[in-house]
């Protein structure tokens, strides 16, 4: 189980006028979302660092509203109403539909894993994914949460956060190590993010999973200069040629650019490296070279 206390990171700074009970309820839901199995009232109390009576009252209220389910043995887990909110979030835009449609239209890398994610603090949450046929040792799923500092889509998203806000995000950030290659500190991450801005794509070189490498790119809309989503493709490192890497980079940039335009972002002017022609030529070379 992922450490539930990671869910408290984004509530460290409470805005003026915030309602404490709502924040506590949100924290409780965050803890439950990190657990595969239902957990007891005592475990929730320890994770939230609140009085047992307060946690019990929160649970009772959330059970009544359908956000939490109380099991027969007295443990708690997320309730069915959470899915209604998730469906509402995903249906408010056609981002996931456009993502799948655009990727399929390229007709490249059919065996590889592709994902679409959004940022939540220093985590990424996956809102669309297509697991490939190659054995990466990890299966992505909708709702899955991973540290943004380790993932290609997460670093693509962080690369577009304005400097002052990025500094605030990283000030007290933890850097969970998923592998021995995971980013371990702020300076190392900032160095990587500078490279992402320079080249237009992010790299996860065995930082999320041993033997897996990923390439990611940011997606923008017409309302903000900050990325609203990140796309990424994952490959089995040992079986990937240089041409296939170039194809993956070109394809992921193509998808990110097409999604951005679908969301109303202005074209960047100069043609991106990931144009359809480049993707096609690279695909032909990659397939020919084996």
N, C-alpha and C positions, 0 to 999 in steps of 0.2 A: 504494500500500500504506500502511496505517495504520502509524504509528511503533511498532515492536515494543516499544520501551522503556516505552511507556505501560502495558504488561502488568506491569511490575515495581512499580507504585505500591502495590499492596495488600500487598506483602511487605516493605515498609520496616520495620515493627515486627514482630519475630519473637517469638512468645509463648514463655515459659519452658517448657522441656522439648520444644520442637519438634525434629523430626529434620531436620537440614540437607539430607540427600540427597533427602528427599521434597519439601522446599521448592524445591530446585533443579529437580527433575523437573516440579513444577507450573509453575514459571516457564518452563521449556522448552516445555511444552504451551501455555501462554499465548501465547508468541511465535509458535508454529506456527499457532495459531488466528487470528492477525491477518493471515496471509499467504494470498493467493489461490493463489499458485504455490509449489511445493516450494522450499526454500532449502538452501544448502550448509552444511556443517559450519563453515566459516569465518564465514559470516554469523551463525549461531547463537552462535558463540564471541564475536563482537563484541557481539551484542545482550545476552547474558547476563553478559558481563564475567567469564568464568571461564576457567581453563586449557583448552586444546584437548583434552588427554587426559581431563579431567573430563567435558566435553561429549560426547566420543566414547563414554565409558562409559555416560553417561546415555542417549544415543541407542540404544546397543546393547541396554540393558536394556529400554527402552520399545518397541523393535522386537520383542523377544522376547515381551513381554506383549500386543502388538497395539495399543498406544496410539499408536505411531508407525510409519509405513511408510517404508522406505528404497527410493528409486527406483533404476532401473537406472543412472542417471548419478551416483549417490552422494548425491543431495540427499534431503531429508527432508520429510515432511508428516504430518498427523494420520492415525492408523490407524483401522481399522473399529471397534475396541473402544470408541472414544470415543462412537460412536452408541448403543451399548448402554447406556452411562451416561446419555446424553441421554434415551433412551426411558424408562429407569428413573425419572429425575427427573420427566418429564412424566406418567408413569403413576401416580405415588404419590398424586396428587390429581386431581380432576376439574375443576381450575380452567379449563383451556383449553376443555374441553367445555362447561362452564357459561357461559363467556364467549361462545362462539359461539351457544349456544342462547338466552341472554338477549338478545343484540344482535339476533338474527334475529326474536325475538318482538316487538320494538318496531316493526319494519317501517318504519323511517325512515332517511333518508340512505343509500339503497341504492347510490349512486354514489361514496360517500366511502370513504377508507381508514381502517380501525380496527386498533388494535394492543393487545397485552397484553404487559407487560414486567415484569421483576424487576430489582432493583438489585444490582450487583456493585461494591462500592467507589464510585467516582465515575462509573461507567458504568451504562447500562441494557442488558440483554440481552433481545431479543424472543423470547417463547415462543409467541406466536400472532399471526397477522396476516391481514388480508384486504385486499389492495390493490384500491382502487377503480378506476373507469374514467376518472377525470379525470387529466390529465397533470401530476402533481406534480413530475416531474423526479427522483424517487427511488422505488425499489421496496423495501419492507420485506420481510425474510425471517426465518424462524425461525433463531435463533442470531446474528443481526446485533447488533452492539455499537456504541453511540453514547454520547457524553458526556452524563451526566445533567443537567449544567448548561445544556444547549442544548434539551433535549426537554421536552415537556409532561408526559409520564408520568414522566420522571426528576425533574422539579421537584416533581411530586405526591408521589413517593416520598421525596425529601429533606425535604419539608416536615414529615413526621412523625417524623424522626429526633430523639431527645432532644437538647437543647442541648449537653450536654457531649460526646456522641459526634459530633454535627455539627461542633463546633469542632475535634475531632481529625481528622475527615475533611477539613476544609477547610484545616487548618494548612499542609500542604505540597501542596495540590491544584494541578494544572495546569488551566487554563481554555482548552481548545482552541477556536479560533474557526472554526466551520464557515461562517459568513457574517459580514458586517460588523456585523450586529446581535447576534451571539452574546455572552453574558455574558462579560466580560473579567476580572472580579476578584471576590474574596470579598464585599466590601461590596455590590456590585450584586446578587449572587446572594441574599444574606441579605435584602435589601430585597424581592426578588421572592418569596422563600419566606414572608415575613411576610404578603404579600398573598394568597398561596395559602391560608394558614391562615385568613385572614379571610373569603375568599369561597368557599372549599371546592373550588376548581378551579385548575388551572395553565394558563398561556398560553405558547405558543411562537409568537411573532410574527416569522416569517422568521428564526429563530435557527438552525434546522437546514438550511433550504433557502430560497433566495430565491423569493418568490412563494407560499410555503406557510405556513399558520398552523394550529396545532393546539391542542386543548383536552384537558386530562387531569385525572384524579381518582384518589385513592388507594384501594386495596383493603385491608381489614383482615381478620384472623381472630379467633378467640375466645381466643387465647393471649397476644397481645402488643398493646400500644398503638401499635406501630410498623407502618407499612404493609408488607404482604407482596408487593404487586404494584401496578402502575399501568395504567390504561386510558387510551386517547387516541384521538381522531378527528382526521384531517388533512383540510384543505380548501384548495382553490385560492383564495387571498385575493381576487384581483381579481373573481372570479365569485360571491363570497359576500355575501349581503345581511345586514342586521342581524338579521332574523327567523331566517335560517338559522344565524347564529352562536348566537342564543339557543337554537335547537333543538339544536345540537351540544352546547352546555354542559349543557342539561337532560338530553339523552340519555346523555352520558358520566357524569354524576352518577348517573343512574338505574342504569346498568349497574354502576358501582362499588358502589353501595349494595346492589344485588341480589347481586352476587358476595360482598360482605362477609357478608351474612346467610347465604349458602350455605356459607360457611367457618366459620360459628359466631359471628360478631361480633354483639354485642348491638345492637338497634335504637337509634338516637340519641335517640329520644323524639319530638321535633317532626318533622313531615313534611319531608322534604328537598325542595328546589326541583325536583329531577328526578323527581317522581312521575309515574306513567303518564299521568294526566290532563293534567298540564302538558305533557308530551312530545307528547301527541296534539293538544292545542290549538295548541301552537307549530308543530307540523308542518303542521297545516291552514293556519295563517296564512302560513307560509313558502312552502308550495306555491302558495297563492292569489296571493301577491305576486310570484311568478315566480322 
